[in-house]
Amino acid sequence: MAVYTKLNEEQIIDFLKLYNIGTLIHFNGITEGIENSNFYLETSKGKYILTIFEKRVDQKDIPFFINIMKHLSSREFLCPNPIMDIQENYLQHLQNKPAIIVSFLNGKSKTKLTKEDCFNVGSHMASMHIKSNNFQGRRKNTLSISGWDELIKNCSETIPTSTLNNIEPNILEEIQDSFNFCKKYWPNALPQGFIHADLFPDNIFFDDNKISGVIDFYFSCNDILAYDLAITVNAWCFEDDLSFNNKKFDQLIKGYCSLRNLSKNELFFLPLLCQAAAMRFLLTRLYDWVHTPKNATVVPKNPKEYIIKLRHHKQIVINQNYDESPK
């Protein structure tokens, strides 16, 4: 979440006339995150989140995001529920940009993560995968294996070499090497379905140490289920000093397998998927580090964190013989 599009009170009051959710009491921008503009709204009828989709989001993808939240909410999975306007539409426009309002979830994200938290996150991810297995929507993951070539090219062409070297010398060459390896052994035959693709700690809310909801479905798509888990390994299993916590990793996997067992192939390819996930977030953080608008109320995330994570997984992948994957 972030704020790129600035709004004043009068603009929000006018926008709320399209809905039957009460009159505005209070609002504020939400600066966490990187992708869209988000606002907390308190009205005479409750609390809501307003999201304005910025230029990186393709408008044709927004119905997918709306429908998966409706689908999961109807199956009692704790996530935001899109709100209809008075014309029974979910999608509106504000400042000439697509916008939606969703329900507000109580709780807040954690900064100090425990092994128990990791187990619960794993089980919630498995629950999400299970409850979405009959979801009919389809969206290609443009930030997966098929899109990394373009990301590498964009970084190479738009980020000065001096800037890249200041972050890490020869970093694009290292990324290209990882991409070539992942492309060679990419496990397309693994189980696929709906994935959140961005299950970072700031996208999971806790209330009294229990998960109270999962938010920010705007990277969600269809892809390898274990790739969703790999993204979460990178987000939840490294400590502040960027050392890898094996106990947290074990609990994350146990939590997931408490509801959905991972196959031998999924476990075998998980290190490669973790390496690939680290590479993906390193690439987008490199790009955003340079290209985030200076007037945006958002702090771009330092890419160096994911250089360390990428190298950690590369060392594990070295010991895996992907030419002889289990059957």
N, C-alpha and C positions, 0 to 999 in steps of 0.2 A: 504494500500500500504506500501511497505517496500523494503529493499535491503538485500537479503541474498547472492545472487550470484553476485560476483564482475565482472565487465566488463571494459576493457580498450577501447580506441578509435579505435585501429586497429580491435578489434573483432567486434565492431558495424559497422565499415565501410565494413568489409567483409560480415556481415549479411545483410546489406542493398542492396548488389548486387543481392539478391534473389527477390527484389521488384523493382517496378518502381515508387518510391516516392522521387527520387532525391538523392543527395549526402549529407553526414553529414556536418553540420555547427557547431552544439553544442549538447552536451548531459549532463545530470546529473541524479543521482539517486534520487528517491523520498522516503523519510524515513518515511512518515506518514503511519499508518496502521500496520498490523500484519501478513499477510498471504503469499503474493507472492513478487517477486522482480520486481520493476517497475522503468522505466527510461523515462524521458522526452527527446524527440528527436526533434531537429530542423534541417530540411534539406532544400535543395535548392527549394523544392516544397511545403513546409509547416511544420506544427507541428504535432507530433504524440506521442503516448504512447506505449512503448514496455513493455510487461508483460512476465516474465518468471515464470512458475508455479512450485512451490516448492513441497516438498514431501507430504504435507497434501492433495493436490489436486489429485484426481484420474483422470488419463488421459482420461478415457472413458467419463467423465463428461464434458470435454472441448467443444465438439461439441454443447452440450446444451447451454452453456454460449454464444458461438458464435452465435448460431441460434436465441436466444432470443434477443440479441442486434440487429441483422439484422432485425428481425421481428418488434421490436418496432421502430427502425429507419425508416423502410419503412412506418410506420403509423404516422410519424412526432412526435414521442415522443422523446424528447431531451435526447440522451444518446450516448455513443461512438459507432461508426460504425466500425466493423472489416474490415481490409484492406487485399485484396487478393495479393498473391505474383505473380511473372510472369508466374507461372504454374497454376494459378487460384486456389491455395490452401490458406486456412486461417491459418492453423496450421503448424508451423515449429518447428525446434529444435535448441537450442542454449546451448552450454555447456552441451550437452546430456540431456537437459530438454525441455519439451514442451514450446513453446513461440508463442505469437501472437502480432501483431501491430494493434492498433485501432486509430481512429481519435481523435484529441485533441479538448477539449471543452473549450471555453473561460469562464472567471469568476473564482471565488474562493469560498471556503467554508466560512461560518460565524462562529465567536466565540461568538458574542453577538446576541442572538436570541430574536425576538419579537413575539407577538401574531399574527401579520400579517404573519410572516414567517411560523408559525405553521399552519395557515389556508392554505397557499399556498402549504406547504408540504403535508397536508392531501388531497388536491384536486389533486396534482400530483400523489400521490399514487393511488387514486381512478382511475385516468386516465390510469395509468399503468395497473391496474387490468382489466379495461374495454378493453383496446387495446390489451391485451394479452389473452383475453378469448377464442379466437379461435386458439391459439398457440398449435401446435400438440406435441411439445417436452415434455418429462416427466423426472423428476429427483426426487428421494426420498430425503426428508430432513433428512439427517443423524444426524443433530443436533437438532432434535425435540424429541418428547416423546419416540420414539422407540430407540433413541441413548443415552438417559441420564443415563440409568443404567450403560452402558459401561464407560461413562465419569466419573461418580461417582467412579466406580471401579478403573479406571486409576489414578484418583487423590489420592485415598486411598492407592493404591499400590506403587505409585512412588514419592509421596511427603512426606518427613519426618513429623512425628507427631509434632515435635518441630517447624517446619516451619509453619505448619497449625495453631498451637496454637498461634504463634507469629502474624499471620494475624488476627485470631479470634478464641478463644477457642471453641471447639466442633462445628466448622463450618460445617464439613461434616455430622454430625448428623442432624443439622438444615436443610441442603440441602436435605438429605434423607427423612426427614419428609415432606418437600414441594413436593418432587417428588412423594411420596406415595399418597398425597392428589390429586395432579394434575392427576396422573394416574387413580385414582378412578373415577374422574369426567370429564376426558378429552372429549371435545365435538366433537367427530368425525363427527357428522351429520351436522355441520356448513358448509356453502359454502366454497368450496376449488378451487384452481387454482394456477396460477403462482404467486409467491411472491419473492420480492427482498431479504428479510431476513437479511438485514444489512444496513438499511436506516438511518445511523448516520449522524450528521451534516457534517462530513468531506467527505461524499459521495454525497452531494448535493451542486452544485455550483450556486452562485448568481452573476448576472451582473446588476448593477444599481438597486439593491433591487428586481430584478425579477429572478426567477429560470431559469438558463441557461443550466442546465443539471443534470442528475443523472448518477453516475459512479459506478464502482466496483460491477459487477454482479456475482462475483465468489463464493458467498454463495447461489445464487438464486436457486429455486427449486419449487416443488409443495407442497402446504400445505394449512392449513386453512387461508383464506384471512384475517380474523380478527387478526390472530397471527402476520401477517406482521405489522398491526396497533399497536399491543401491543409492539413489538420491538421498534417501533418509539415513542410510548408514553414514554418509558424508556429513550430513547436517547434525546428527545426534550423537555420534560415537567418538568424536574428537574432543579433547579437553581444551581449555583456554590457551594452554601452551602448545596446542596442536599435536600433542601426543595422542596415539590411538588407544582407546579404552576397550580392551577385549571383553571385559565383563559387560559393559553396556551393549556391545555388539551381540554377545551371546543372548542377552535378555531381549534385545530387539527381535532376533531371529526366533527365539522361543515364543515370544508373544505372538508373532505372526503365525507360527506353526501351531499355536493353540487353537486356531480356527481354520487355517488352510495350510496343509502340509506342502512343503517345497519338495519338488522332485530331485533326484540325484543330479540331473542335468542343470536344474536351476541353481543348486548349490555349487556345482562345479564351475558354472559360468559367472557366479556372483562377483568374484574378484575382478574379472574383466569388465563387468557392468559397472562396478564401483569406479574403476579407472576411467571408464567412458563418462560416467556422471561427473566426476571431478573435472575432466577435460571440458565438458559442456559448460559448467558454471565458471570455470576459469576463462573461457572464451567470452562469455557474455559480460563477465565482470571487467575484463580487459577493455571491451568495447565501451561499456557504460562509464568506465573510469575517465575516459577521454570525451565521450559524446553526450553525457548528461547535460541538459541545458543549465547554464549558470544561474538562471532565475527560478529554477525548480526548487520547491521546498522539500528536498530529499537529499540524503547523503549517499553518494555512490559507495558501494562496498569494495574494499581493498581486494584486488585479485591475488595478492601474495599468499593468502590463506590457502587457496586452492592449488597453488603450485606445490606446496608441501603435501597436501592430500593426494594429488596426482602421483607424486613420487612414492608415497607410501604404498599405494595400490600397485604401482608398477613393480615394486620389489616382490610383492606377493604373486603377481601374475607370472613373473619369471619362473616360478616353481611349478606352474601349471602347464601340462603338455596338451595344448588345445588341438593338436593334430590327432589326439586319441581321446576324444570326448566319450563319456560313458553312453551306452545305449539304453 
